[in-house]
Amino acid sequence: MRIKGGIVTRRRKKRLFKKSKGFRLSNKNVYIHASERVDKALVHSYVGRKQKKRDKKSQWILTLNAASRLNGLSYSKFISGIKKAGILLNRKVLAEMAISSPEDFAQLVNIAKS
């Protein structure tokens, strides 16, 4: 007598259909279509998490460029001056400082100029 894998298969399919909830047409309720769509969605979500970090960094750089130009210095010269002065602040902290306390940021720009 053979043993059918009914319960195991059902669990596996339920798990997949839970992930494919909200997809359009047969992509949510036909197993083959749903598995392809879920695989592709997981790939895109992985890539998206990496892109989010890239986008944030470029946003910080834009903020720093604008703030340092207001104080009469380009972004590249500002970063170079900060590094030479031995100030170990990352772009995230510098961008927050440029927004929240422009006076302190202006002092950093003056340090980077000299």
Secondary structure by P-SEA (a helix, b strand, c coil): ccccaaaaaaaaaaaaaaaaccccccccccaaaaaaaaaaaaaaaaaaaaaaaaaaaaaaaaaaaaaaaaacccaaaaaaaaaaacccccaaaaaaaacccaaaaaaaaaaaac
